[in-house]
Amino acid sequence: MSRRLQAWFLDSVDVQPMVLNRFVLGGVLFFHAASRVPEFGALYGGASGAWSEPYRRLVARFLAEDLAAPALWSVSLLAEVGPEFRHAILILLYASLLASSLAFMTGFSTRIAGAIAIALHLLFLAIHPLAHYGWASMLAPFALYVVLSRAGESYSIDAWRRGRRDGATRPDSRVPAWPMRLMQIHVAVMYFHTGFARIDDSDWLRGEVLFEALTRTLFSRLSIDLEFFMPALLLLSFAVFVLEPLSAFLLWIPRIRTLCALALIAMHVCLEILTNVGWWNFIMIGGLLTFLPPQWIARLLPSRT
């Protein structure tokens, strides 16, 4: 059993699922940062309320455990700098976040760009945590798994440059499995945690949580009265109530894995259409792609330079 487990964790797998995750997670990093450019001054600027002493105390007291210590230490250093100089530094760092996340997504110096993008993402998350949904801290480990894999092997500027340098040499599409296995384990643990955390929550069984999420202005994308659809919402709520905790186990059963992954992907697509919860659904869909049959991914992204 230990040999089988060792082989599962350390043997090679096709790199293409992690290439897809490079597109997804790099895209989330880039497009989220780009979408915040108009609000940059108010959210992160040198004179932003995020630098006020009461807010910094709030972050240190309630949110420090969710953020990387180096990011919090960097923010502490920036807090000691004058507002104008701090603003100039932050503009430079934000431009670096945009450039590195775009490079990571397109596969230009993939590992270096990805590491820089993750570090800067955590820095700006530490500056203003309340400006982000919970997905922002979840993104970092998922992106790290991609950085640790050889996700720049294909469909990347790195591969194109290597092809020009070495001719038509095709890179080995088989890479060490462990970064993808870490991502799969993380996905399963997430569903285990979220699913079993609500086992004793009667609001889920009554369908009230889903109804509230679809009708509250903060989360809903809809502007219609859903009272008529309450029976359907009750059924959907119960389906999610059952699916998420069970998926932590079903995703590891070969004959059921694909169906379970597709059901979860469909759930996240529906949630993205109906609710506004940041980039959470995209991140989870990216992780679920690693559970789909390799031949499906191969049809979508044939191995190439």
N, C-alpha and C positions, 0 to 999 in steps of 0.2 A: 504493500500500500504506500509506504514511504517513497519507494522508487517511482511509482506512478504519479504521486503528488509532486515529486521533484521534477519529473519529466514534464508534467503539466505546467509547472511554474517556470522552468528554465529552458525547455526546448524551444524551437523556433516556431513562429507563426507568420502569416502574411502581414506585411506592413500596412496594407491598404485601409483597414479600419482606423488606424491611428492617423493616416493621411486625411481621412474624412474628418476626424476630430480636430486635426490642425486647421482645416477650413472652418469648422464650426466654432471652435473655441477662439481661434485667432480672429475670426470675424466678429464674435461677441466682444472681444477686447477692443478691437478697432472701432466698430460702429457705435458701441456704447460711449467710448471716449469722444468720438466725433460728434455724437448727438449732444454732448454736454458742453461743447465749445461755446455756444452762445451764452451759457450760464456760468462760464468759467469764473468770472470775477466774483459773482455772488456766492458760488459754492466753495471755491478754493483760494481766491485771490488774497493778496497780502493783507487786505483790510476786511476780509470776510468774517462774518460772525463765528465761523468755525474756529477762529484763532482766539476767541474770547476766553478768558480764564474760566468762567462757569461752564462753558461747553467742554473745554479740555478736561475739567474735573469730572464731568459726566462721562466722558469717554473712558477716562482712566478707571473710574469706579465700576461702570457697568459693562463696558464693551471690550476691555483690554484682553480678556480671555479668548475672544474671537479673532484677534488680529496678531500678525507676526510681530514678535518683539523688536526686530530691527526696524520695522516700519514705524512703530511707536517711538523708538529712540530717535529716528530721523526727524519725525514730526517735532519732538521736543527740541531738537537742535534748531529747526526752522522757526520755532516759536520764539527763540531768543533773538532772532534777526529783526531789524527794522522793517516795517510794512512795505516800503518801496523796494528795498533790496530783495526782500522775501518774495514779492510779487514777480520780480524779474527772474529769480531762480525758479519759481513755480512755472512760469511760462516756458522756460527752457526744458524743465522736466516733463511738462505735459506734451510739448512737441516731441520729446523723446519717446513718450508713451505711444503717441500716434504712430511715429515712424517704426518703432520696434514691433508693435502689434501688427502693423501692415506687413512688415518683413516676415514675421512669424507665420502669418496667414498664407502668404505667397511662397514661403519656403526659401527666403534669402538669409543665409547664415542662420539656419533654423534654430539650432540649440541656443546660440548666443542671444539672438533676437528674442526668443521665447523667454529665456531667463530674465532678460532686462524688462520685458513687458510685464511679467508676473510681479517682479519687484516693484515696479512703478505703479502698477495697479493696486498693490497692497498699500503703497505709500499714500495714494490719494484716497483709498478707502479709510485709512487711519486718520486722515485729515478731517473727513466729513462722513463718518459711518452712517448717520441717519439719512443721508441723501441717497442711500442704496438700499435695495431689497436684500433679503438673505442670500440671494444667488451670488452676490459679489464675493463673499468669503468662500463660497463653495467652488467658485471658478478656479481659484489658485491651485488646489491639489490636482484637479482634473487636467489643467494646462501643464502642470509639472510632469504628469505621467507622459504626456505627449512629448515634452522636451526630452525626457529620459529615453524615449524610444527613438528610432531612426526615421521619424516621420518626414524628414526632408529627402528621403530616398527617391521619391517619384512625385510627379505633378508639382514640381517646385522649380524655382530659379536655380537652386543649388544643383539639381539634376541636369538642368539645361546647360549650366556652366560646365559641369563635369563632362557632359556629352561633347561639348565644343572642344574641351581640352583633350579628352581621351578618345575622341572619335565616337563610334556608335556603341561603345561598351555599355551593356545593360547591367544596372546594379542588381545585386541579389535582393529579391523581394521578400526573402525570409529573414526575419530579425528575431532577437531574443524575446521570449514571450512575456517576461515578468512585468514590464511597464503596463502592457494591456491587461494582464491578470490583476494588477493592483487596481486599475480602473474598474474592472468588473467586480472585484470584491467591494470596492467603495460604493458602486451603484447598488449592489445587493444590500449592503449595510444601511444605506440611506432609506431604502424601502422598508427594511426591517424596523428601523427606528421610527420613521413616520407612521408606518402601518400599525405597529403595536402600541404606539403612544396614544392612539385614539380608540383602543379596544374597549375601554370603559367609558367612552364619550357617547352618551345617549343622543346628543344632538346630531351626530352623524347618522345614526339609525333612523332618526325622524326626518332626515333630509334637510335639516335647517341650516347646516354649515354651508352646503353647496348653494342653497337658495340665497343665503346672505351674501356669499361671494359673488353671485351673479347679479345681485340687485344693489349692493352698496356701491356708491359712486367711486370710492377709492379703488376698487378692483374691477368693477364690471365694465365691459365694452358695450353692453346692451342698454337700450332706453325703452324697453317694453315691459308691460306688466306680466310677470311670470306666474301669477297665482294659478292660472289655468293649467300650467305645466307642472304643477307640484307633484302629481303622481309619477310623472316621468323623472323628475328630479330626485324623488325618493328612490326610484329604482337605480338611477345612475349613482346616487350617493352610496347605496348599499353595495353596488358593484365595485366602486373604488375602495370602500371599506374592507371588502374581502380581497380584492386583487392585490393591493399594495403589500400587506404583510405576507401573503402567500407567495408573491413573486420573489421574495428573498430566498425562497427554496426552489420554486419552479424554474427559475432561470438557470439552475444547475442540472436540471434533468434533460438529457439530450432530446428525448422525443417530444417534450413540452416546451423547451426553451424558446424556439422560434415563435410559436403561438403566443407565449407569454410576453415576449419582447414586442411583438406586433401590437398586442392589446395595450401595453403600456405606452408605446409610441402613439397609438390612436388616442389614448387618454390625454397625453400631453398636447397633441395637435388640437383637440377639442378645447382644452383649457386655454391654449394660446389664442384661439379664435374668440372665446367667450370672456376671458378675464385678462387683466393687465397685472402681471406679477414679475415684471422685469424680464430678464433673459433666462429665468430658471428653466423653462420648458426646453429651450434649445440645448442647454447644457445636459439635461437628462436624456434627451433624444440622442445626443452625441455619444453618451456613455452606453446607451442601449444598442447602438449600431454594432458594438463589439460582440454582441450576443447573436447577431444574425449569421446565417450560413455563409462561410467564406466564398462560396460560388456566387452568391447574390452580390457581395461586395465586388468580386472580380468582374462581374458583368457591368457594374456601375463604374468601376475604376480599373480597367485592365492594366496589368503590370507593364510598365514602360519606363523609359528614361525621361 
